[in-house]
Amino acid sequence: MNEVNIRGEVKFVDEVREYGKNGFRKHQVVIETGDGRWDNPVPVEFTKEAIEKSQGLQVGDKVSIDARVNGREWTGKDGVTKWFTSINGYKIQKEDGASPVSDEPDSSSFDTYDEYDDGIEEDVF
């Protein structure tokens, strides 16, 4: 696994969004990791049970997030292949010394959803 620890201040907390027929849910939080001189906002996604644990975050919270870096390949209808990287958080520690907000997930939390797939398959003649 490609694991990282992201430390910084919560800059943005999105609403939980649902995708597709199966009800895949994702919660995005942006962490500012810059040094004060240069911005470095890092979007972190939370899925499955980690969503419930990430919803308590607020703008301005100082946090440390353990996450996995995932990549995937996607080929569009035009035949062009693109690669995407996502950072999936699974453990949150507030820097004020509070207890961790979440625990290590089971392996099923590594599932991803292709938000770029419109579900329409075209026949090629």
Secondary structure, 3 states (H helix, E strand, C coil): CCEEEEEEEEEEECCCEEECCCCEEEEEEEEECCCCCCCCEEEEEEECHHHHHHCCCCCCCEEEEEEEEEEEEEECCCCCEEEEEEEEEEEEEECCCCCECCCCCCHHHHCCCCCCCCCCCCCCC
